[in-house]
Amino acid sequence: MPHHRRIWPGSSYPLGATWDGNGVNFALFSAHAEAVDLCLFDHAGREVERLRLPEYTDQVWHGYLPEARPGQLYGYRVHGPYNPVAGHRFNPAKLLIDPYAKALSGHLLWSDTHFGFKLGHAKADLVIDNRDNARFMPKCRVVDTAFTWGDDRRPNRPWTDTIIYELHVRGFTMKHPAVPTQHRGTFLGLSHPAVIDYLVKLGVTAVELLPVHAIVDERHLIDQGLRNFWGYNPIGFFAADPRYYGASSHGDFKTMVGRMHDAGIEVILDVVYNHTAEGNHMGPTLSYKGIDNASYYRLAPDQPQHYENYSGCGNTLQLSHPRVLQMVMDSLRYWVEEMHVDGFRFDLAASLAREKSGFDGGSGFLDAVRQDPVLSRVKMIAEPWDIGGDGYRLGSFPPGWSEWNGRYRDTVRRFWRGDGGQIGDMASRLTGSSDLFGWGGRRPWASMNFVTCHDGFTMADLVSFEKKRNDANREGNRDGTDANYSSNCGIEGPTEQPKVRALRTQQMRNLMATLLLSQGVPMILAGDEFGRSQGGNNNAYCQDNDISWVDWENQDQAMLDFVRSMIRLRHKHPVFSRPRFFKGARRDKSQVIKDITWVTPDGLEMSEADWVMPYARSLGCVLAGESDEIQSHTAGGQPDDTFMLLLNAYTEIIFYTLPPPELGRTWEVILDTARTDPINPDEICAAGSRFPLKPHSLAVLRRRNTHTGQ
C-alpha cells in the first residue's frame, strides 16, 4: 500500500490517539516490537493508508498526523518475532486494536483469520497464519473528548448513606415502556427521565453498571446464537462497547452520568482488568497478544508459550509490569476525570493484586491506587477472590476499599433457609462483619452486603428453586454454581398454591429487610424489589433476551412498596448504618443499654451457651440510638431512636419478652414481615410483654428517645 502522507515524529506521551485541535498524535507501547504500522480506514472500513510510526522512545512507538481529525478510523500492525515458545506472538497480518482506543466502530466478526497461528495444524499454535483479518475487525476511532458538563457535581455520597443498585444497561432498559424504542438498551435509555425518576423514588444512591467496556462475544456463543450479555470479556479499557451507544454519539455516556448526578445518584462501573478476550495460547490475536504478548500477560515461567490463568478465561493481565499497570491506572483516571464516574467494582480483584509470590495486600496495583490523588477519592469495591489456590481473599484488601462480602450472602441465605448453626455467623454479618474487616481503621462500610447479584439466582428465584435451570445456556445445565443455599418453599418452580406463594413473598421480605437493616453497604440486584425472575437460570451471562431483561409490566407492587419503605427507614435512622463497628459496651456507667445487646426470647442477654445451641433458629438484638457514633453523625448531634430487631427462621412461633425500657417508655411495632395488613402507627407493646414472632418472619420495634422529636 503506497505511503503518500508525511507523518511527523510526534510524542511518546500520552499513549493512544490524541486530538489536539490540529492533528492526532499516535503512541503505542511495545517493548519487543521491531516496527509498528499505523493503518487508516475510511468510513466503509476499507484500509486506505498504512504508515510506519517513525519514532521509538522509551519503548513507545509514536507519530503525528497533522491532517487527521476526530472520526478517523485506525488500527495497528506490529512487526516482531513470531516465537510462542519464547512468549512472542507478533504477526503483522493481524490488525490490532489500540489498547488506549477511546471508541470502537463496529463489532468483531468471527473468522479463522483472527488466529495468529494455523488452526488445526499438527504443531498447534507454533505455525504462523499470514492471512489478513482486517475486514472482520472493529476499527479504533479518534474522538474529540470535548463535552459541555455545565455545573456537574459529583454527589460524593458518604459510604454510610450509600445504597447500591446493580443493573445492566441493556437489560434494565430493553422493555421499559417509557423509553423510546431507539434508545432501549443504550446509555440514552438509562438516562431517560422515567428511569431516573424510578431510581430516585426507590431511594437508591448509586447505580453499579455491569461492564460497559468494549468486549468480544465468544465464538462458541455466536455459533449457538447467543452472546456475552454480561460483558466480562473485555478487549478495550477506555472505550465503551458500541452496542450501548446505538446510533448515537460518544457523548451519550457523559449525558447519562450528568443526569444521574443531577438526581443525586452516583455511577459506579463494574470493571474487568484481570483478563482480556484473547484467551489462552489457542485464542485469537486481537490486540495485546500481537502488540507485546510477553509484557501484557502473565506467562507460565517454565513454558512461556502458555499463560497463567487466575481468571478462568485463559489469561491474566500482568499488572506487575509498569506499562500494564500504567494502562490500568490511566484507564481508571480516564473514567473518573473525563467521564465523571464515581467509583469502580473490580471483577476478580484478587488477581490484580498478585505478585510473583501470590496475592499481596501491598501489591503495586493496590499501592498505586492508595496513593493516587484521583482514585483514592472515589469508591473502590473489590470482588475479593479469583480462581487461584490462594485466591479467596475476603477481608484482605487494604483500608479504603469495600469488598463484596460473599460470606454475608451465604450466611443470610442459609439462616433464612432454616439451617442450623448459623446464629453466631449471622450476628457477625448483621453487624458489619468486624471479624473480617475490623482492622487497620476500616469501617463497617468495608462490607458490601448482598443477598443476590447478577451472578446467581434472583431473589424471587432464590425462594422458588432448589436446583438451577440453565438449559438455555446450552451447556447441559453444568454451568453456574450448585451452592445456592436456596429453598423452593415447598414446590419447585412456578406455582399457584396460595400458601407457597405467600411464604415465598414473606421470605423475600425477610431477605430484603435483613439486607437493608444490616450494618455495611447494601447492594440490591435490579428487579429484586418487585420480584423479577429468570426462570431459575442462575448463570444468565449469555441470555440477551427475556430471561435477562427486566419485565416492567409484571411487578409485585406490594413488594416494591415494601422495599421503598425499608430504604426510607434506613435513610431516616443512622442506627442502621453506623460509621463504626459496635463495641458491645455501654457508653458510660449511667447508660443502661449497650450500643448493641443480644437478647434471648426470655428477654435476657445472651450467654456464651446460647450462641452455640445447635437448634437455635432465631436472633434478637437491641440497637441503641444514644451512642456517641450516632450522635456525631446526626443533625444537631441528637440521638437516634432505639430499635429491637427480631429474626425467626424457625417453623413455629417464638415469643420474645421485650426488654424493660428506660423511664417507662413503650415499644412500637414498625415492621412485621409476617403481616400483610398495614401496621397501625399507634400499635404499642408494653415493656416486659411477650411479642409473638411468627414463623419465618422478621420484626422491628422502636423505642422513641426523648430528644429525637419524632
C-alpha positions in Angstrom: 0.0 0.0 0.0 1.6 3.3 -1.0 2.7 5.8 1.6 1.8 9.2 0.3 1.3 11.1 3.6 4.0 12.5 5.7 3.9 11.5 9.4 5.8 13.6 11.9 7.7 12.2 14.9 5.1 13.3 17.4 5.4 12.5 21.1 5.6 9.3 23.2 3.1 10.8 25.6 0.2 10.4 26.0 -0.4 6.9 24.9 -3.3 6.3 22.4 -4.7 8.6 19.7 -4.9 12.2 20.9 -6.6 15.0 19.0 -5.0 18.4 19.9 -7.1 20.6 17.6 -4.7 20.5 14.7 -3.9 16.8 14.3 -3.6 13.5 16.0 -0.7 12.0 17.9 -0.5 8.2 17.9 1.6 6.4 20.6 1.8 2.7 21.3 3.8 0.9 23.9 5.7 -2.3 22.8 9.0 -3.3 24.4 9.7 -6.2 22.0 8.3 -5.0 18.6 10.6 -4.3 15.7 8.3 -1.8 13.9 4.7 -0.6 14.1 2.4 0.3 11.2 -0.5 2.7 11.6 -3.4 1.6 9.4 -6.0 4.2 8.4 -9.5 3.3 7.2 -12.4 5.0 5.5 -15.9 5.0 7.0 -16.7 1.9 5.0 -14.0 0.0 6.8 -11.5 -0.1 3.9 -7.8 0.3 4.6 -6.8 3.4 2.7 -3.3 4.0 4.0 -0.5 2.4 6.0 2.1 4.5 7.7 5.2 3.3 9.6 5.4 5.1 13.0 8.7 6.9 12.7 9.9 7.2 16.3 10.7 4.8 19.2 11.2 6.4 22.6 11.4 4.6 25.9 9.7 1.6 24.4 6.9 3.7 22.9 6.3 3.9 19.1 4.8 7.2 18.1 4.0 9.6 15.2 1.8 12.6 14.5 -0.6 13.2 11.6 -1.4 16.9 11.1 -4.3 16.1 8.7 -6.1 13.6 10.9 -9.3 14.6 12.6 -11.8 13.1 15.1 -13.7 10.3 13.5 -10.7 8.9 11.8 -10.7 5.1 11.9 -7.4 3.3 12.6 -5.7 0.2 13.8 -2.1 -1.2 14.2 0.0 -3.9 12.6 3.0 -4.7 14.8 6.2 -6.4 13.4 8.4 -8.7 15.5 9.3 -12.3 16.1 6.6 -15.0 16.0 8.0 -17.3 18.6 5.4 -18.6 21.0 7.9 -20.8 22.8 9.7 -17.6 23.8 6.4 -15.8 24.6 6.3 -13.7 21.4 3.3 -13.7 19.1 3.9 -10.8 16.7 2.0 -11.1 13.4 1.7 -8.0 11.1 -1.0 -9.8 9.1 -3.4 -9.1 12.0 -5.0 -5.8 12.5 -4.8 -4.9 16.2 -7.0 -2.7 18.5 -5.2 0.1 20.2 -5.2 -0.6 24.0 -5.9 3.1 24.5 -8.7 3.4 21.9 -11.4 5.6 23.3 -14.0 4.4 20.8 -14.6 1.5 18.5 -16.5 1.3 15.3 -18.3 -1.9 14.6 -18.1 -5.3 16.2 -15.8 -8.3 15.7 -17.0 -10.8 13.2 -15.6 -14.2 13.9 -13.2 -15.7 11.3 -10.3 -18.1 11.4 -8.1 -15.2 10.2 -8.2 -13.8 13.7 -5.9 -16.5 14.9 -2.1 -15.8 14.7 -1.4 -19.5 14.0 -2.8 -22.1 11.6 -5.8 -23.7 13.2 -5.8 -27.5 13.0 -2.1 -27.7 12.3 -0.2 -30.6 13.8 2.1 -28.2 15.8 -0.9 -26.3 17.2 -0.1 -22.6 17.7 3.6 -22.8 16.6 3.0 -22.2 12.8 2.1 -18.6 11.9 -1.0 -17.7 9.8 -0.4 -14.9 7.4 -4.0 -14.2 6.4 -5.2 -10.6 6.9 -8.1 -10.3 9.4 -8.8 -6.5 8.9 -12.2 -6.9 7.3 -13.6 -8.7 10.3 -12.1 -6.4 13.0 -13.7 -3.4 14.7 -11.8 -0.3 14.0 -10.5 2.2 16.5 -12.0 5.7 16.2 -10.2 9.0 17.1 -12.5 11.0 19.4 -12.9 14.6 20.4 -13.4 14.3 24.2 -14.9 17.9 24.5 -18.2 17.9 26.3 -20.2 20.6 28.0 -20.6 19.4 31.5 -22.1 22.6 32.8 -22.1 22.7 36.6 -22.0 18.9 37.0 -21.1 18.0 40.6 -20.4 14.6 42.0 -22.9 13.6 44.7 -20.0 12.4 46.9 -22.3 10.3 49.0 -20.8 9.1 52.3 -20.4 5.4 52.5 -22.8 5.4 55.4 -25.6 6.8 53.2 -24.9 4.6 50.2 -27.3 2.1 48.8 -26.1 0.4 45.6 -28.4 -0.8 42.8 -26.7 -3.3 40.4 -28.1 -3.2 36.9 -27.3 -3.9 33.3 -27.7 -1.0 30.9 -29.3 -3.1 28.2 -31.3 -5.5 30.5 -32.7 -2.7 32.5 -34.0 -0.6 29.6 -34.9 -3.0 26.8 -38.5 -3.4 28.0 -39.1 -0.2 29.8 -42.4 1.2 28.4 -41.3 4.9 28.7 -38.0 4.6 26.9 -38.3 5.2 23.2 -37.6 2.1 21.1 -34.5 3.5 19.5 -32.9 4.3 22.9 -33.6 1.0 24.6 -30.5 -0.9 25.6 -28.3 2.2 25.5 -26.9 4.9 27.7 -29.5 7.3 26.5 -32.2 4.8 27.5 -30.7 4.6 31.0 -30.7 8.4 31.2 -34.4 8.7 30.3 -36.3 10.8 32.9 -38.7 8.0 33.7 -35.8 5.6 34.5 -34.1 8.1 36.7 -37.3 9.0 38.4 -37.9 5.4 39.3 -34.4 5.1 40.9 -35.0 8.3 42.9 -38.4 7.1 44.2 -36.9 3.7 45.0 -34.3 5.5 47.2 -31.0 4.1 46.0 -28.0 6.4 45.9 -25.8 4.7 43.3 -26.1 2.5 40.2 -23.4 -0.1 39.7 -23.4 -0.9 35.9 -22.3 -4.3 34.7 -19.3 -4.0 32.4 -19.6 -1.4 29.7 -16.1 -1.6 28.3 -15.7 -2.9 24.8 -16.0 -6.6 24.6 -15.9 -9.6 22.3 -18.7 -12.2 22.2 -17.0 -15.6 22.4 -17.1 -17.6 19.2 -18.8 -20.6 20.8 -21.7 -18.4 21.9 -22.1 -16.8 18.5 -22.1 -20.2 16.9 -25.1 -21.1 19.1 -27.0 -17.9 18.5 -26.0 -16.5 21.9 -23.8 -13.6 23.0 -21.9 -12.4 26.0 -24.6 -10.4 27.7 -22.9 -9.6 31.0 -19.8 -8.2 29.3 -17.0 -9.9 31.3 -14.8 -10.4 28.2 -13.0 -7.1 27.5 -10.9 -6.1 24.6 -10.5 -2.4 25.5 -10.4 -0.5 28.7 -11.0 3.1 27.5 -13.9 2.6 25.1 -17.5 1.7 25.9 -18.9 -1.1 23.9 -20.6 0.3 20.7 -23.8 -1.6 21.5 -24.6 0.8 24.3 -24.4 3.9 22.1 -26.8 2.6 19.5 -26.8 5.0 16.6 -25.9 7.9 18.9 -22.7 9.7 19.8 -19.7 9.3 22.1 -21.2 11.9 24.5 -24.1 9.7 25.5 -22.3 8.1 28.4 -21.5 11.6 29.7 -25.1 12.7 29.3 -26.2 9.7 31.3 -23.7 10.4 34.1 -24.7 14.1 34.2 -28.4 13.3 34.6 -27.7 10.7 37.3 -25.7 13.3 39.2 -28.4 15.9 38.8 -30.7 13.4 40.6 -28.1 12.8 43.3 -27.2 9.3 42.1 -23.6 8.1 41.7 -22.4 6.0 38.8 -20.1 3.0 39.6 -18.6 0.9 36.9 -18.0 -2.9 37.1 -14.6 -3.2 35.5 -12.6 -6.3 34.3 -8.9 -5.7 34.4 -8.0 -9.3 35.3 -8.0 -10.7 31.7 -8.9 -10.0 28.1 -10.9 -11.6 25.3 -7.7 -13.0 23.7 -7.9 -16.2 25.8 -5.2 -18.8 26.2 -2.4 -19.9 23.8 -5.1 -21.2 21.4 -7.0 -17.9 21.4 -7.2 -15.1 18.8 -4.8 -12.3 18.3 -6.8 -9.1 18.5 -4.7 -6.5 20.5 -2.3 -7.1 23.4 -1.2 -10.5 22.2 0.0 -9.1 19.0 1.4 -5.8 20.4 3.6 -7.3 23.1 2.4 -10.6 24.5 5.3 -11.1 26.8 4.7 -7.7 28.5 0.9 -7.7 28.8 0.3 -11.2 30.1 1.4 -13.4 32.9 3.2 -16.3 31.1 4.0 -19.6 32.6 7.6 -19.2 33.9 8.8 -22.5 32.6 6.6 -22.6 29.5 6.1 -19.0 28.2 4.1 -20.5 25.3 1.3 -20.8 27.9 -0.5 -18.4 30.2 -1.1 -18.2 33.9 -4.8 -18.3 34.3 -6.2 -16.8 37.5 -9.4 -15.6 35.8 -10.8 -18.8 34.4 -10.8 -17.1 31.0 -7.5 -18.3 29.7 -5.1 -15.5 30.6 -4.3 -12.9 33.3 -3.0 -9.4 32.7 0.4 -8.8 34.1 -0.1 -5.8 36.4 3.4 -6.2 37.9 4.7 -4.8 34.5 4.9 -1.0 34.9 3.4 -0.3 31.5 0.4 -2.6 32.1 -0.1 -1.1 35.5 0.1 2.3 33.8 -2.6 1.3 31.3 -5.0 0.2 34.1 -4.3 3.4 36.2 -4.7 5.6 33.1 -8.0 3.8 32.3 -9.4 4.3 35.8 -8.4 8.0 35.8 -9.9 8.5 32.4 -13.3 7.2 33.5 -13.1 9.4 36.6 -11.7 12.6 35.2 -13.1 12.6 31.7 -16.3 10.5 32.1 -17.1 11.7 35.7 -17.8 8.2 37.2 -17.9 7.9 41.0 -16.2 4.6 41.6 -15.5 1.1 40.4 -16.2 -2.5 41.3 -13.3 -4.7 40.3 -14.1 -8.2 38.9 -11.8 -10.9 40.4 -9.8 -8.2 42.2 -7.5 -10.7 43.9 -5.8 -11.3 40.5 -5.0 -7.6 40.2 -3.0 -7.8 43.5 -0.9 -10.8 42.5 2.8 -10.5 42.6 5.3 -13.4 41.9 4.7 -14.9 45.3 0.9 -14.7 45.1 -1.7 -12.3 46.5 -0.1 -9.3 48.1 -2.1 -6.7 50.1 0.8 -4.3 49.3 1.0 -5.1 45.6 2.0 -2.5 43.1 -1.7 -2.0 42.0 -3.1 -1.6 45.4 -0.3 0.8 46.5 -0.8 2.8 43.3 -4.5 3.2 43.9 -4.0 4.1 47.5 -1.6 7.0 46.8 -3.3 8.2 43.7 -4.7 11.8 44.2 -7.7 11.0 41.9 -8.5 7.3 42.6 -8.1 7.5 46.3 -11.1 9.8 46.5 -13.6 7.6 44.7 -15.4 4.5 45.7 -13.3 1.3 45.2 -15.0 -2.0 45.6 -13.3 -5.4 45.3 -14.7 -8.8 44.3 -12.1 -10.3 46.7 -11.3 -13.6 45.0 -10.0 -15.3 41.8 -9.7 -18.9 40.9 -6.1 -19.3 42.2 -5.4 -21.7 45.1 -4.9 -18.8 47.4 -7.4 -16.6 45.6 -10.2 -16.2 48.3 -9.0 -13.0 50.0 -12.2 -11.7 51.7 -11.1 -9.1 54.3 -7.6 -8.8 52.9 -7.8 -5.6 50.9 -6.3 -2.5 52.4 -8.1 0.3 54.2 -10.1 2.5 51.8 -11.6 -0.5 50.0 -15.0 -2.0 50.2 -15.4 -5.7 49.4 -18.2 -7.9 48.1 -19.0 -10.0 51.2 -19.7 -13.5 49.9 -20.0 -14.8 53.5 -22.8 -12.3 54.1 -24.7 -13.7 51.1 -24.2 -17.3 52.1 -25.0 -16.8 55.8 -28.1 -14.8 55.2 -29.4 -17.4 52.7 -28.7 -20.3 55.0 -30.2 -18.6 58.0 -33.5 -17.9 56.3 -33.5 -21.3 54.7 -33.6 -22.6 58.3 -30.1 -24.2 58.5 -28.8 -24.8 62.0 -25.6 -23.4 63.5 -25.9 -20.1 61.8 -26.8 -17.6 64.6 -23.2 -16.7 65.5 -22.2 -16.0 62.0 -25.5 -14.3 61.3 -24.8 -11.9 64.1 -21.5 -11.0 62.7 -22.9 -10.4 59.2 -25.7 -8.2 60.6 -23.3 -6.0 62.4 -20.8 -5.3 59.6 -18.5 -8.3 59.7 -16.0 -6.9 62.1 -14.4 -10.3 62.3 -13.4 -9.8 58.6 -12.9 -6.0 58.4 -12.2 -4.8 61.9 -8.6 -4.0 61.4 -6.4 -1.1 60.1 -9.0 1.5 60.9 -11.5 0.0 58.5 -15.2 0.7 59.0 -18.4 -1.2 58.6 -18.8 0.1 55.0 -15.8 -2.2 54.1 -18.5 -4.9 53.9 -20.5 -4.7 50.7 -23.6 -6.7 51.7 -25.6 -8.6 49.1 -28.0 -11.5 49.1 -28.3 -11.7 45.3 -26.3 -10.2 42.4 -26.1 -10.7 38.6 -24.3 -13.9 39.1 -26.8 -16.4 40.6 -30.5 -16.6 41.4 -32.6 -13.5 41.6 -34.3 -13.1 44.9 -37.6 -14.4 43.6 -35.8 -17.5 42.2 -33.9 -18.0 45.4 -37.2 -18.8 47.2 -38.7 -20.7 44.2 -36.0 -23.1 43.0 -33.6 -25.5 44.8 -32.0 -26.5 41.5 -30.7 -24.3 38.7 -32.4 -24.3 35.3 -29.6 -23.3 32.9 -30.6 -25.3 29.9 -31.0 -22.2 27.8 -27.2 -21.7 28.1 -26.7 -24.9 26.1 -24.1 -26.3 28.4 -26.1 -29.2 29.7 -27.0 -27.4 32.9 -23.4 -27.9 34.0 -22.6 -24.2 34.3 -23.5 -22.0 37.3 -23.0 -22.8 40.9 -24.8 -25.6 42.7 -24.2 -23.9 46.1 -27.3 -21.7 46.0 -28.5 -22.2 49.6 -32.0 -21.7 48.3 -35.4 -23.1 49.2 -38.4 -23.5 47.0 -40.8 -23.2 49.9 -42.4 -26.5 49.2 -42.8 -26.7 45.4 -40.1 -26.4 42.7 -40.7 -23.6 40.3 -43.8 -21.6 39.5 -47.0 -22.4 41.3 -50.4 -21.1 42.0 -50.7 -22.6 45.5 -51.6 -19.7 47.8 -49.6 -20.9 50.9 -46.4 -21.5 48.9 -46.7 -18.1 47.2 -47.4 -16.4 50.5 -44.3 -18.0 52.1 -42.1 -17.0 49.2 -43.2 -13.4 49.4 -42.6 -13.4 53.1 -39.1 -14.9 52.7 -38.3 -12.2 50.1 -39.4 -9.6 52.6 -37.2 -11.3 55.2 -34.2 -11.3 52.9 -34.6 -7.7 51.7 -35.3 -6.4 55.3 -32.2 -8.2 56.5 -30.1 -6.6 53.8 -31.3 -3.1 54.4 -31.1 -3.3 58.2 -27.6 -4.7 58.3 -24.5 -2.6 59.1 -22.3 -2.1 56.0 -23.3 -1.1 52.5 -26.4 -2.8 50.9 -26.5 -3.8 47.3 -29.8 -4.6 45.6 -30.0 -6.5 42.3 -32.2 -4.7 39.8 -35.7 -6.1 39.7 -35.5 -7.9 43.1 -37.5 -5.1 44.6 -40.6 -6.3 42.6 -39.9 -10.0 42.3 -38.1 -10.3 38.9 -37.5 -14.0 37.9 -35.0 -15.5 35.5 -36.9 -18.8 35.4 -34.4 -20.5 37.6 -31.4 -19.6 35.5 -28.5 -18.8 37.9 -25.9 -18.0 35.2 -27.7 -15.9 32.6 -24.4 -14.5 31.2 -25.3 -15.3 27.6 -29.0 -14.5 27.6 -29.7 -11.3 25.8 -33.4 -11.9 25.8 -36.4 -12.0 28.1 -34.5 -14.2 30.6 -32.3 -11.2 31.5 -34.4 -8.2 30.5 -36.3 -6.6 33.3 -40.0 -7.1 32.9 -41.6 -3.8 33.8 -45.1 -4.9 33.1 -45.2 -7.6 35.7 -44.3 -6.2 39.1 -45.2 -7.2 42.6 -46.4 -3.7 43.7 -46.7 -4.7 47.3 -43.1 -5.9 47.3 -41.9 -2.7 45.6 -43.7 -0.6 48.2 -42.1 -2.7 51.0 -38.6 -2.2 49.7 -39.2 1.5 49.3 -40.3 1.7 52.9 -37.3 -0.3 54.1 -34.9 2.1 52.2 -36.7 5.1 53.8 -36.3 3.5 57.2 -32.6 3.0 56.6 -32.1 6.6 55.3 -34.0 8.1 58.2 -32.3 6.2 61.1 -28.5 6.2 61.2 -28.5 3.4 63.8 -28.8 1.1 60.8 -25.7 2.4 59.1 -23.3 3.3 61.9 -19.9 4.8 61.0 -18.0 2.5 63.3 -18.3 -1.1 64.5 -20.2 -2.0 67.6 -18.2 -2.2 70.8 -20.8 -4.2 72.7 -20.3 -1.9 75.7 -22.0 0.9 77.5 -21.0 4.5 76.7 -20.6 5.2 80.5 -21.8 3.9 83.8 -25.1 5.9 83.6 -26.1 4.2 80.4 -28.3 1.2 80.9 -28.2 -0.2 77.3 -25.1 -1.1 75.4 -24.6 0.1 71.8 -25.9 -3.4 70.9 -27.4 -6.1 73.2 -28.2 -9.6 72.0 -31.2 -11.0 73.8 -32.8 -14.4 74.2 -36.6 -14.9 73.8 -36.8 -14.6 77.6 -35.6 -11.0 77.3 -32.2 -11.8 78.9 -28.8 -11.0 77.5 -27.4 -13.9 75.5 -24.7 -16.1 77.2 -21.9 -18.0 75.5 -24.0 -21.2 75.8 -26.9 -19.5 73.9 -24.7 -18.8 71.0 -23.7 -22.4 70.4 -27.2 -24.1 70.7 -27.5 -26.2 67.6 -31.3 -25.9 67.4 -31.3 -22.1 67.6 -33.0 -20.6 64.6 -33.8 -17.1 65.9 -31.9 -13.9 66.9 -32.8 -10.8 68.8 -30.9 -7.6 69.4 -31.4 -4.1 70.7 -29.6 -1.3 68.8 -29.1 1.8 71.0 -29.6 5.1 69.3 -27.8 7.1 72.0 -24.3 6.2 71.2 -21.6 8.8 70.5 -21.1 7.5 67.0 -24.7 8.0 66.1 -25.0 11.5 67.7 -21.8 12.7 65.9 -23.5 11.9 62.5 -26.9 13.4 63.1 -28.2 16.9 62.7 -27.7 18.8 65.9 -25.9 15.9 67.5 -29.1 14.3 68.6 -29.6 10.6 69.4 -31.5 8.3 67.1 -34.3 6.1 68.3 -33.6 2.7 69.8 -34.7 -0.4 67.8 -35.2 -4.0 68.6 -34.6 -6.4 65.7 -36.0 -9.9 65.8 -35.5 -12.7 63.3 -37.2 -16.1 63.4 -36.2 -18.7 60.8 -38.0 -21.4 62.7 -41.2 -23.2 61.6 -43.0 -22.2 64.8 -43.9 -19.0 66.6 -41.4 -17.7 69.2 -42.4 -15.3 71.9 -39.9 -12.6 72.7 -40.1 -10.8 76.0 -39.5 -7.2 75.4 -36.7 -5.6 77.5 -37.9 -3.0 80.0 -37.3 0.4 78.6 -35.8 3.3 80.4 -38.2 5.8 82.0 -41.2 3.5 81.4 -41.3 4.0 77.6 -43.1 1.6 75.4 -42.2 -0.2 72.2 -43.9 0.5 68.8 -44.1 -2.2 66.1 -42.9 -0.7 62.9 -42.3 -3.8 60.8 -43.5 -7.4 60.8 -42.8 -9.4 57.6 -45.5 -12.0 58.6 -48.2 -9.4 58.3 -49.7 -8.3 55.0 -52.1 -5.7 56.6 -50.8 -2.2 57.3 -49.3 -1.8 60.8 -51.1 0.8 62.9 -48.6 3.5 63.8 -50.1 3.6 67.3 -49.6 -0.1 67.9 -47.8 -0.3 71.2 -46.2 -3.2 73.1 -45.7 -2.8 76.8 -42.3 -3.3 78.4 -41.9 -6.8 79.6 -44.7 -8.1 77.4 -44.3 -11.1 75.1 -44.1 -10.3 71.4 -45.3 -13.1 69.1 -42.6 -13.6 66.4 -44.3 -15.7 63.8 -42.6 -18.5 61.8 -40.3 -17.3 59.0 -40.6 -13.6 60.0 -38.6 -10.5 60.9 -39.9 -7.8 63.1 -38.6 -4.3 64.1 -39.8 -2.5 67.2 -38.9 1.1 68.1 -38.5 2.9 71.3 -38.6 6.6 70.8 -35.9 8.6 72.5 -36.9 11.9 74.1 -34.5 14.0 72.1 -35.4 12.8 68.6 -38.6 14.8 68.3 -40.1 12.1 66.1 
